[in-house]
């Protein structure tokens, strides 16, 4: 699920579904780009054309001088015999003019980008969850220009105890070196496909594994990393305590990892942080897909917004109830003048197309 970005006081984001019907049997749409004011006025910026212009934008947007850039998990040109495409990189203006910059072919150039793009000195860097090396299907790291010149920088080998596999999060730039995570790969002793990794990669394609998760310290890092005074912070959706409800961790650029907090889904506690963190004056804020204690979403809860200090003090700020306030927030928050804005995947009231609700945009003051 994609987070929001702030452009001159207006928030912009993407929805995975909605818009035009994708194809027969898939009436929920290929996804949209939308804007919403901080007072709640929503506007549809762009509806993805069934497949030709991309479909299912899992990632959020990157703003460069008022033009947005992003990725879609599917759509584009036919790839590997798949008529629905392996995903695209696209640009879209605030007035809704969209352009496909690259269609992934599903082979060596990668397939199914799920992460947002990083703009580093005028070049975009991103990841694909799959594709790359044929047998591994472990994903890639790539660069692409604003005009669509695409280069694969690295193809993950994908084997357990190796360099990682299936990068789901985006990249960050720290002093010219890129850092990211893979959901799988790395150490297979606790996770059959590996518990995931943190890695670095140069803009010329030299990759290095900084940490291999082992289960107890986390598993499945899906959210983007953030840089706070030279130390990186992130979350894992699983691992940690006995039932694997996720962790918050820190890691230095040389690979020294430390668990700040292990989530435990009991009572009204938070659990399962799929999204990354944001830093607001030295306090980290995030969301969890589950936990919170509400029975409206079953035994696992409807999700939460939480904060955690760099000294490991965690506080649940809000527990979603699964009704008009939404449920299952899986996207990174954005801070606008001290107010946090985010999205939920479900809730907000049922409709003919969304029995559990189509999701919400919310604001929260810490």
TAMOFEN-V108153 format. One record per residue. N is the residue number from 0. RES is the residue in one small letter. OMEGA is omega in whole degrees, -180 to 180 (* if undefined). Layout:
BEGIN
n,res,omega
N,RES,OMEGA
N,RES,OMEGA
END
This chain:
BEGIN
n,res,omega
0,x,-171
1,x,175
2,x,179
3,x,171
4,x,-177
5,x,175
6,x,178
7,x,176
8,x,174
9,x,-180
10,x,178
11,x,179
12,x,180
13,x,170
14,x,-180
15,x,-178
16,x,-179
17,x,-178
18,x,-179
19,x,173
20,x,-175
21,x,178
22,x,-175
23,x,-179
24,x,178
25,x,-173
26,x,-171
27,x,175
28,x,-176
29,x,179
30,x,-175
31,x,163
32,x,-178
33,x,171
34,x,177
35,x,178
36,x,179
37,x,174
38,x,172
39,x,178
40,x,-175
41,x,179
42,x,177
43,x,-179
44,x,-177
45,x,174
46,x,-177
47,x,178
48,x,-179
49,x,170
50,x,-173
51,x,-178
52,x,-180
53,x,179
54,x,178
55,x,177
56,x,179
57,x,-173
58,x,173
59,x,-174
60,x,173
61,x,-176
62,x,173
63,x,178
64,x,175
65,x,172
66,x,-179
67,x,176
68,x,-179
69,x,-179
70,x,171
71,x,-177
72,x,-179
73,x,179
74,x,-175
75,x,-179
76,x,175
77,x,-179
78,x,179
79,x,-180
80,x,179
81,x,-176
82,x,-177
83,x,173
84,x,-178
85,x,176
86,x,-176
87,x,161
88,x,-175
89,x,169
90,x,178
91,x,179
92,x,179
93,x,177
94,x,173
95,x,177
96,x,-174
97,x,180
98,x,175
99,x,179
100,x,-179
101,x,172
102,x,-179
103,x,-174
104,x,173
105,x,179
106,x,-175
107,x,-179
108,x,176
109,x,-180
110,x,172
111,x,174
112,x,-180
113,x,-173
114,x,175
115,x,178
116,x,173
117,x,176
118,x,180
119,x,178
120,x,175
121,x,175
122,x,178
123,x,175
124,x,-179
125,x,180
126,x,169
127,x,-177
128,x,-177
129,x,-177
130,x,-178
131,x,177
132,x,-169
133,x,-176
134,x,-176
135,x,-175
136,x,-172
137,x,179
138,x,-175
139,x,163
140,x,-176
141,x,170
142,x,179
143,x,179
144,x,179
145,x,177
146,x,175
147,x,177
148,x,-171
149,x,178
150,x,173
151,x,180
152,x,-176
153,x,176
154,x,-178
155,x,-178
156,x,169
157,x,-177
158,x,173
159,x,-176
160,x,-179
161,x,-171
162,x,-179
163,x,-179
164,x,172
165,x,176
166,x,180
167,x,-179
168,x,179
169,x,-178
170,x,170
171,x,-178
172,x,176
173,x,179
174,x,175
175,x,175
176,x,-178
177,x,179
178,x,-180
179,x,-179
180,x,171
181,x,-178
182,x,-178
183,x,-180
184,x,-179
185,x,-175
186,x,-176
187,x,-175
188,x,-179
189,x,-178
190,x,-173
191,x,179
192,x,-174
193,x,-176
194,x,178
195,x,-176
196,x,162
197,x,-176
198,x,170
199,x,178
200,x,177
201,x,180
202,x,175
203,x,172
204,x,177
205,x,-174
206,x,179
207,x,176
208,x,180
209,x,-178
210,x,174
211,x,-179
212,x,-174
213,x,179
214,x,179
215,x,178
216,x,179
217,x,178
218,x,177
219,x,176
220,x,-176
221,x,-176
222,x,177
223,x,173
224,x,169
225,x,-179
226,x,177
227,x,178
228,x,176
229,x,174
230,x,-179
231,x,179
232,x,-179
233,x,180
234,x,169
235,x,-176
236,x,180
237,x,180
238,x,-179
239,x,180
240,x,-170
241,x,-174
242,x,172
243,x,-178
244,x,173
245,x,-177
246,x,162
247,x,-176
248,x,171
249,x,178
250,x,177
251,x,180
252,x,175
253,x,172
254,x,178
255,x,-174
256,x,180
257,x,176
258,x,177
259,x,-176
260,x,174
261,x,-180
262,x,178
263,x,-174
264,x,175
265,x,180
266,x,-177
267,x,180
268,x,175
269,x,-180
270,x,172
271,x,178
272,x,179
273,x,-175
274,x,175
275,x,-175
276,x,166
277,x,-179
278,x,177
279,x,178
280,x,175
281,x,173
282,x,-180
283,x,180
284,x,-180
285,x,179
286,x,172
287,x,180
288,x,-173
289,x,-178
290,x,-180
291,x,173
292,x,-179
293,x,179
294,x,-178
295,x,-179
296,x,-179
297,x,-172
298,x,-175
299,x,178
300,x,-173
301,x,178
302,x,-174
303,x,162
304,x,-176
305,x,172
306,x,175
307,x,179
308,x,179
309,x,175
310,x,170
311,x,177
312,x,-177
313,x,180
314,x,173
315,x,-177
316,x,-179
317,x,177
318,x,-179
319,x,-176
320,x,175
321,x,179
322,x,-178
323,x,-180
324,x,179
325,x,178
326,x,176
327,x,175
328,x,-178
329,x,-176
330,x,177
331,x,179
332,x,172
333,x,-179
334,x,176
335,x,178
336,x,175
337,x,174
338,x,180
339,x,178
340,x,-179
341,x,-179
342,x,171
343,x,-178
344,x,-176
345,x,179
346,x,-179
347,x,-178
348,x,-178
349,x,175
350,x,-179
351,x,-178
352,x,-177
353,x,-176
354,x,179
355,x,-178
356,x,-177
357,x,178
358,x,-177
359,x,164
360,x,-176
361,x,173
362,x,-179
363,x,176
364,x,-177
365,x,*
END
